Amino acid sequence: MIDCIDCGGRCSLQVTWADDDPREPGDIVTYRCEDCHDVWYIELPDEDVARGDL
């Protein structure tokens, strides 16, 4: 989860990856805020994918 930039609410990841199609650097993921319902599109940087943070 991440914090919403607009309202400070919690944003949940809205995508999943199939076992045969793992996430890769440069993939675009979406998060949606539980409070204000804004959607955030974030490009996965190299270090998050390598660490398995998502």
Secondary structure, DSSP 8 states (H G I E B T S, - for coil): -EE-TTT--EEEE-----TTS---TT-EEEEEETTT--EEEEE--HHHHHHT--
